[in-house]
Structures are given as structure tokens and as C-alpha cells.
Amino acid sequence: MAYESINPATGQRMASFPEARPDEIGAALDRARVAFTTWRTCSVEERSEPMRQVAAYLRTNKDHLAGLITDEMGKPIAESEGEIEKAAWTAEFYAGRAGEFLDDVPVSTNARKSIIAFEPLGVVFAVMPWNYPVWQVLRFAIPGLMAGNGAVVKHSPNCPQSALAVEEIFRACDFPDGLVTNLFLSNEDAARVIADSRIAAVTLTGSPRAGSAVAGAAGAALKKSVMELGGSDPFIVLEDADLGGAVEFAVKSRFQNTGQSCIAAKRFLVVDAVADEFEHRFVEAVSRLRVGNPRDPTTQIGPLAREDLRENLERQVRESEAMGARVLTGGAPTEGPGFFYQPTVLTDVTTQMPVFTEETFGPVAPIFRVRDADQAVEMANDTQYGLGADLWTGDGEAGVKIARQIESGSVFINGMVFSDPRLPFGGVKRSGFGRELSTFGIHEFTNIQTIWVGPATGPQMQVAGPAE
């Protein structure tokens, strides 16, 4: 497996790195395990200070880190800066709130004292994606470290410089040496790491295919895992929606990160009564998006991260066109160097087309017309994915009732789906399992331990089967 940085705006190779040798892998796992044994004994308050240093480091080095993200995967520079700021905010959030999230929970029983405690599991192996190369790692690592765990990271092969930069963040702050380690691993070596006794749990953000392989390996090793996988999020616009707001956020949600986001809106389900007006406004707004050099602060759409991603997106559009979809704007790669694709809107789309049945990871927006809210929900759920959903309606109370019918990890009413450290993040169906962020995310990689202190103050109810 080649770990190479290729600038997607130019197609030029910037750097390459060799895979880790077996002795390097073993040494890294040893260091992580030793670091964990020290780190787990620190109080939450003691863990908070280096985490606050992480926030300060991110802000001090924002220009460098944002520029690296943009050069390595093509994100427009303004969005790269936002990625770093969001990571800094999350570090501050957990530094301030982890103590509350990890406090013992007293439970009234017949014991003299009984509590639920949250103890760290150990070293967590994290397989991370390229589309948010700093944020995605920190989204897992910040709550995981605050819970007392360590981390070994296998990053995506096309952003190795970002991987090293993330490792440097923790090295520069007052964490134990080796507590967070990056390894450039082949898939075969990754499977061996999952099975290694020094690894306690596994997390992955990526495709369902990768998630199936990693979750299978974790299951075979009987290790806890959290999977944050793909999405085909519906963006529902009902007849009573504020169309101005809906169009504004439809553009933001679909075209954030050049459409390369698991929680980007990917299927626009618009009630017939307002479909013509929505379509007109949406196409007009999309056609004004500025495509260009991602280092330019005014650029809104950069290149796709890799050439093969652009090729797959082009296939999805062409096959959908052949089945009857109509291109209203865009619909083709741009000429010249780099992996650019025109911001695209499709209409006359059906549920059999690739732009409905597959996740479209790029700046392509298909519009579907629906009769009413009931059909919108039916189409929203007609997918193998269940990560997020957007719903636009003038009736918030009715919107909540509709949201409860949608099979997804989150539903945002009159807004757009985003991850927030205050809220749990994750999906259902082939979008994965488990949660990141909030109190639920920090508990994922803890041993939720029952502690019962006797003697009992009353009769103990015991119901046991023959094997017990």
C-alpha cells in the first residue's frame, strides 16, 4: 500500500512514506501500552491540562495545519481553517466537561453502596479517513484520551503528512510519550494489529466495505468496535418550508468539502407543490459556486481528493443520465490539471439510478419529486444507509413527529446535519454502529463497571439459571 501525498489541485506528487516494519509496529504497540498504564492513573483534571494545550496548539498552528489539509486533499482553505477551529473547540469542550461525563453514578440498591464507574479500556486502534484528516482523528481521540485510553492510528494512504501532523500535536503537548502513535500500515498489518493483545478496542470512520472488514476482524478478536460509515442523507423540503432558507442550506449541506462528506445531503426530496420553485432557486445558487484553486480564500469548490473518486462520480452521473436523469447544471469534469468536477444538479431522477442507490461522494445533487411528507419519509428510508437527515417545514411540532419516522442517527429540522461535541454522532443500518461525541461518545471506550459494596442492608434477590 502506497502512502503518498498527491496534490489534487495539480496532480503533482508531494511526498511518499514507507510502510512500518514489523519491529516498528511492535515497538509502537509496546510504547502505547506503557503510556496507557501511566495515563489511566491520571485524574480527569490532570488529563484536562494537556488537552487544553491541544486546543492552544491547534489555534497557534492553524495556518500550517489548514494549508497541509488543503494541499493534501483539496479542501478549500476556508473550510480547512474551520476544521482546525472545530477540533480546538472540541478539545476545550472535553477538557471542561469530561469530569462530569465520567463521574461515578450512584444507584440505590440494597448494598451499603453501589455505583456505576467508567474506567478506560486500553489502547484503541483507529482507522481514519482522508476527507477530514485532522478533525476525524481528533473527534475520536479527544474523548478517548479524556476517558484514559491510548490510541494507535492508521490514517488514509493519501494523507500521510496530515497523519504525522496529528501525531505531532500530541507529542508537542504534555501527554505520555507514545500515547498517540501513527503507523503507516498495510491492510494485512492492520488486521494483525487488531488481533494483537495490546489493542483493547477498534474504531473506524470510512466506507461500509472497510467497516465490514475491520468490524469483522474486531469481532473475531472479541473486541469492542465503533463504526462510523457512509451516508446517503435525505434533504426533505415540505410544502410549508421556508424556501429561501432551505435552498441556502441545501447548497451548504450538499457542497461542503466539495461534496466529500458522509453527512452531506445527497438526495433532495421535494414536495411537488414547491418543487419547481426550489429547483429554480437551487440551480441558480449552485451555478454561482466558485470553483478553483483551494488555496484561494474565495474558492467554494475545490478538486476531489483523488482521481479515482472523480472517475467514480463521473460514472454515477453518466449511468443515471443514461437511465433518464437530466442535468440542469454542471455534469462533467473540468478541463485542465487536477481532479475537479463541476457542481452538478440532476432532475427527473428515479430510485433505480446510481445517484440514489449509491453514496455520491462529490459535488452532485439529485432532486426527487414527492407527493407529500409520507412519500418523502418512505423514500428517505429506502436506502441501505442511515446516518443523518435534513427536514424543512414550517411546523416544528409536526416536524418532530416526522423525524421520528426517519431511520437515521440524526435529523436536523430547518438546519443542516453537522457534528457537535455536545450531541451524539453516528448512524444505523450500513452507516455503522456506536456513537462518537457527547457523553455517549466518551462512554463507548470505557468499561462501564458495576461496583457493589456490602454487606447488604436487606434481602438480596438472586435469580440464577443452572449454569450460574
Beta strands, then each sheet from edge to edge (+ up, - down):
strand 1: 3-7
strand 2: 12-17
strand 3: 105-106
strand 4: 113-120
strand 5: 123-127
strand 6: 150-154
strand 7: 180-182
strand 8: 201-205
strand 9: 224-228
strand 10: 233-237
strand 11: 265-271
strand 12: 326-329
strand 13: 344-347
strand 14: 364-370
strand 15: 388-392
strand 16: 410-413
strand 17: 432-433
strand 18: 446-453
sheet 1: 1+ 2-
sheet 2: 3+ 4- 18+
sheet 3: 7+ 6+ 5+ 8+ 9+ 17-
sheet 4: 12+ 13- 14- 11- 10- 15- 16-
end
